[in-house]
Amino acid sequence: MASTLRDLVRWSVKPAEDVDTANTPRINVLRGLAARATTPLLPDDYLKLLNPLWTARELRGEIVDVRNETADSATVTIKPGWGFSADYRPGQYVGIGLRVEGRWHWRSYSLTSVPVRDKKLITITVKATPEGFLSSHLVNGVKPGTIVRLAAPKGDFALPDPPPPKILFVSAGSGITPLMAMLRSLTARGQCPDIVHLHSAPTAEDVIFHDELRNLEVSQSGYRLHLQLTEQDGKLDFNELDDVVPDWRDRPTWACGPTPMLDTVEALWDAAGLSDDLHMERFTIARTDKGGEGGTVTFAISDKTIEIDGATSLLEAGEKVGIQMPFGCRMGICQTCVLPLEDGHVRDFRSGNEHGAGDRINTCVSTASGNCTLKI
């Protein structure tokens, strides 16, 4: 009897087993049964007629508002659809898939909303960069009503509950975003630890959440902000950290920002024997090849090569040189495009994770991170 029940559950879940959901397995049982019931058509064929957020195969959301924070950043408010759980931790990130000019683009952004969702909404705050195609589109081009695809919140850069009694936050630029989620969550919970926050930006006008941070200084007696305006005062000198935060060694630290700053922080904490008290979130990937993002892709069996940039997927690269590449959804969901990586390194568009030789990779959502070889 138990074996029969297990087989039934597996049969039910099978059509939806690859859906990335933060909910309990029961959700995918329901998704799978819906797919079974509507075969040969998929539930989406019916559900999308009623509501674009209703789908049996994936997590979706609707952009309901885009609000400017600075000249080059904006907060994007999203209403998640069926299956998205609010049970995430402040500091975690969410994957966003957005269709632009007929092509899906994936990136991950820190959640800036409080995990207890107000009216079932979540927010991300995005800073547009010259090299960031999707970030620029989210800040300057996306319209309310746009449907996006979502991946369940992930990440180890998160604030515990309850928090430690003393905390040090270190951030620069858009590195403020995961820390803002932490600060907002502490306020929502009525928790008031002793926080020192070091934040750097070129000018006051470039400080994302500037007014909210200043209001926290007034309303929260335990919060102290040291704002380093680098065009006026230069970069923060961590060799003089004792002068700014005399008790920094006694404070568990969360740091997020540009790689040079984080490298300096990491070295200082390591030298002090405090690496276990340092939590860091890097928005850029440590490269394993001096060539940087992009590179030469070699298709070993087909004996073809192509040079690509970091915005071109391996699937697209193969198609450009005439290789019949396997593909399905072209979004990293169906697993049809998975191939073994023979040599080199590639980067996943969605998570930023790098994969090396021997890994099986989704070619539709991966790009070269230096020279690499695929076995096809």
Secondary structure, DSSP 4 states (H G I P E B T S, - for coil): -HHHHHHHHHHHHGGGTT---SS-HHHHHHHHHHHHHHTTS-HHHHHHHH-TT--SSSEEEEEEEEEEEETTEEEEEEEE-TT--S---TT-EEEEEEEETTEEEEEEEEB-S-SS-GGG-EEEEEE--TT-HHHHHHHHT--TT-EEEEEEEE-S----SSPPSEEEEEEEGGGHHHHHHHHHHHHHHT---EEEEEEEESSGGG-TTHHHHHHHHHH-TTEEEEEEEHHHH-S--GGGHHHH-TTGGGS-EEEEE-HHHHHHHHHHHHHTT-GGGEEEEESSPPPSSTT-SBEEEEETTTTEEEEE-TTS-HHHHHHHTT-----SSSSSSS-TTEEEEEEEEEEETTT--EEETT-EEEGGGEEEEEEEEE--
